[in-house]
Amino acid sequence: MPLNHSRIDPKQVAEIIHDCLRQGKPVEIDGFGTFHPSSDGGFRFVAVEAPRVFISYATEDAHSAGELYDALHDAGFNPWMDRRNLKAGQNWPRLIEAAIEASDFFIACLSNNSVNKRGGFQAEIRYALDIARRLPLEDTFIIPIRFDDCRVPARIRSEIQYIDLFPDTTGGVERLIQAIGHQWARRQASS
């Protein structure tokens, strides 16, 4: 049931979830988990246990970013990409910020298309850098990758190790998946 208000009332959302569960329908909260109705009239919540991975890219790199999305999804992660997750009519600037905040990892897709481009890609990286400052120093949040032999912005190059997805895309994606998996396992063990 779509909500047509610019401000969402939490009580209205709770009523919609309750109505769906009463009708025997599961309710998925994208990236967090699913409420399932139970036979006793209640519900159970099954949380997504895979790391949420935000993919930031320049529009010109949409195809490569989509392939990365598929690889991360196939590896059991929960990737987020605007072209795959945003729905028509949604307030995309607000939802992109919320998706970055809710993510466990932020993948900055660097390329000759993105590093000199002004606009959304740069804003997303700045927002991710601000979020990273609030995390424990040992937590990996931003993982820059390079689609091609582009320059790495000085601010990133001086602080964060990046992964090249060229000339060996498969090997680069495997290193990315290993990095996320290792960091995720470390976080799970410490919590």
FIVOMAR-342394 format. One record per residue: x, y, z of N, C-alpha, C, CB in turn; residue in one letter. Coordinates in steps of 0.2 Angstrom, whole numbers, plus 5000, padded with zeros to 4 digits. Glycine has a CB too. Layout:
XYZXYZXYZXYZA/...
END
This chain:
500449945000500050005000500450065000499550005006M/500450104995500950164994500650224999500950194987P/501150255002500950315006501050375001501450325012L/500550425001500550484997500750545001499950484993N/501050545006501250605010501950615010500950595018H/502150685010502850705010503150685017502850775008S/502750685022502950665029502550605031502850725034R/502950555033502650485034502550485042503150435032I/501950465043501750465050501950395053500950475051D/502350385058502550315060501950275062503050325066P/501450305065500850265067500550235060500350305070K/500550275055500250245049500650195046500150305044Q/501350195046501750145044501650085048502450165044V/501550085055501450025059500749995057501450055066A/500250035056499650015054499649975047499050065053E/500049995043500049965036500449895037500450005031I/500949895041501349835042500849785046501949845046I/500549805051500049765054499549735050499749805060H/499249775045498649755041498949705036498449815037D/499549715033499849665029499949595032500549695026C/500249605039500349545042499749505044500749555049L/499149545046498549515047498249475041498049565049R/498449505035498149475029498649415027498149525023Q/499149395031499649345029500149365024499249285026G/500249425023500849445019501449465022500549505014K/502049445020502649465023502749545021503249425021P/503149575025503349645024504049655025502949695029V/504349675019505049685019505249755020505349655012E/505749765024506049835025506749825022506149855033I/506749865016507349855011507949865015507249905006D/508349815015509049815018509049795025509349885017G/508549795029508549775036508249705038508149825039F/507749685034507449625035506749615033507549605043G/506349565036505649555034505249535040505649495028T/504649565041504149535045503749485042503749595048F/503749425046503349375043502749355048503749305042H/502149345045501549335050501649265053500949335046P/501449255059501549185062500849155063501949185069S/500749095064500149065065499749085071500148985065S/500049115076499749135082499449205082500249125088D/499449235076499249305075499749355076498649315080G/500349335078500949385079501349385073501349365085G/501949405074502449405068503149385071502449475065F/503549375066504249365068504649405063504549295068R/505249435065505649475061506249445059505749545064F/506449435053507049405051507549455048506949345045V/508049475052508449525050508949505044508849545056A/509149545040509649535035510249535038509649585029V/510649475038511249465041511849485037511349405044E/511749495030512249515026512449585026512049495018A/513049605025513249675025512949715020514049685025P/512749775022512449825017512949865014511849865020R/512949865007513549895003513249944998513949834999V/513450005000513250064995513750064989513150124999F/513450074983513850074977513750144975513750024972I/514350184975514350254972514750254966514550304977S/514450284960514750284954514450344950514550214950Y/514850364944514650414940514150374935515250444936A/513650414932513150394928513450354922512750444925T/514050374919514350344914514650274915514950394911E/514750264922514950194924514450154926515450204929D/513750164924513250124927513250054925512550154924A/513550034919513549964917514049924922513749954910H/514649954923515149924927514949924934515849964927S/514549974937514349974943513749914944514050044945A/513349914939512849854939513149784939512449864933G/513749774936514049714936514349704943514649714931E/514549754946514849754953514249734958515149814955L/513749764957513149754961512949674961512549794959Y/512949654955512749584954513249534957512749564946D/513949554956514449514960514349514967515149534957A/514249574970514149574977513549534980514149654979L/512949544976512349504978512449434977511849524973H/512849414972512949334971513449314977513349324964D/513849354980514249334985513949334992514849384986A/513249354992512849354998512849415002513149305002G/513049474999513049535002512349575000513649585000F/512249625003511549665002511749734998511149675008N/511949734992512149794989511549844988512449774982P/511749904987511249964986511550004981511050004993W/511150014976511350054970510650094968511650014964M/510750154966510150194965509750164959510350264963D/510050144954509650124948509250054950510150114942R/509550024955509249954956508749964962509749904958R/508850014967508450014973507950074973508850024979N/508050124970507550184970506950164966507950244968L/506350184968505750184964505550244961505250144969K/505150244956504950304953504550354958504450294947A/504650414958504350464962504650474969503650444963G/505150434971505450434977505950494978505850374979Q/506050524983506450584984507150554985506250624991N/507550554979508150514978508750554982508350514971W/508750614983509350644987509250624994509350724987P/508650624997508550605004508650525005507850625006R/508450485000508450415001509250395000508050384996L/509550424996510250414995510650425001510650454989I/510550485004510850495011510750445016510750565013E/510050425016509850375021510150305020509050365021A/510250285013510550225011511250225013510450215004A/511650285012512350285014512450275022512650355012I/511950315025512050305033511850235035511550355036E/511450205032511250135034511750085032510550115031A/512150095027512650045025513150035029512950075018S/513449975029514049945032514649965029513949875034D/514649965022515149985018514950035012515549915015F/515450075010515350125005515850104999515350195007F/515650084994516050074988516150134984515950014984I/516650174983516750224979517050204972517250284982A/516650204967516950184960517250234957516350154956C/517950234957518350284954518450264946518950304958L/518450314942518650304935518750374932518050274931S/519050374926519150434922518450474921519450424916N/517950444922517250474921517050504927516750424919N/517250484933517050504940517450554943516850444944S/518150544943518550584947518550664946519250564947V/518450684940518450754938517750784938518850764932N/517250734938516550754937516250794944516050694936K/515850844942515550884948514850844949515450954946R/514550854955513850834956513750774961513650804949G/513350734960513050684965513650634967512550644962G/514050614963514550564965515050594970514950544959F/515250654969515750694973515350704980515950764970Q/514750724980514350734986514250674990513650764984A/514150614987514050554990514750534994513850494985E/515350544990515950534993516050574999516550544988I/515950644999516050685005515550665010515850755003R/514950645009514550625014514750555018513750605011Y/515050515014515350455016515950465021515550405011A/516350515018516950535022516750555029517350585019L/516150595029515950625036515650565040515350675034D/515350525037515150465041515650425044514650415037I/516150415040516750375042517150405048517250365036A/517150475048517450505054517150485061517450585053R/516550465060516150455067516250375069515450465066R/516550335065516650265066517250255070516550225060L/517350195073517950175076518550175071517950115080P/519150195073519650205068519850135065520250225072L/519750075068519850015065519349985060519949965070E/518750025060518250005055518350025048517550025058D/518249985044518349995037517650015034518649945032T/517550075032516850095029516950105022516650155033F/517350155020517450175013517950125010517650245012I/517750095004518250055000518250084993518049975000I/518750124991518850144984519050084980519250204984P/518750084974518950044968519050084962518449984967I/519450064958519650094951519350044946520350114951R/518950074941518750044935519250044930518050064933F/519650094930520150104925520750144928519950144919D/521250164924521850194927521850264928522450174922D/521350284932521250354934521650374940520450364935C/521650434941522050464947521550454953522250534946R/521850444958521450434965521550504968521750374969V/520950534970520950594973521350594979520250614975P/521750654980522250654986521950634992522550724986A/521450664994521150655001521050575002520450685001R/520850544997520750464997521350434997520250444992I/521850444992522450414992522850424998522850444986R/522850475002523250485008523050445014523250555009S/522350425014522150395019521850315018521550435022E/521650305012521250245011521550195006520550255010I/521650135007521950095002521350074997522150025005Q/521550074990521050064985521149994982520950114980Y/520649974978520749904974520649924967520249854977I/521049894963520949904955520549844953521649904952D/520049864949519649814945519949804938518949824946L/520449824937520749814930521549794931520649884926F/521849764926521549734920521249674922522149724915P/521249644928520949584930520349604934521449544934D/519749604931519149624935518949574940518549634930T/518949504938518749454942519249454948518849384938T/519849464948520349464953520149524958521049464951G/520049574955519849634959519249634963519849694954G/518749604960518149594963518149544969517549564958V/518549494967518749444973519049474979519149384970E/519549514977519949554983519449594987520449594980R/518949634983518449674986517949624991518049704981L/517749574988517349524992517649504998517049464988I/518349484997518749465003518749515008519449435001Q/518949575006519049635011518349645015519249695007A/517849645011517149655015517049605019516549665010I/517149535017516949485021517449475027517149415017G/518049495027518549495032518349545037519249505030H/518149605035517949665040517349645043517949725036Q/516849615039516149605042516249545047515749575036W/516649495046516749445051517049475057517249385048A/517549515057517849555062517349585067518449595060R/516949625063516349665067515949615070516049705062R/515749565067515249515070515549485076515049465065Q/516149465076516549435081516549485087517249415079A/516649545086516749595092516049625094517149655089S/515549605091514849635094514449575098514449655088S/
END
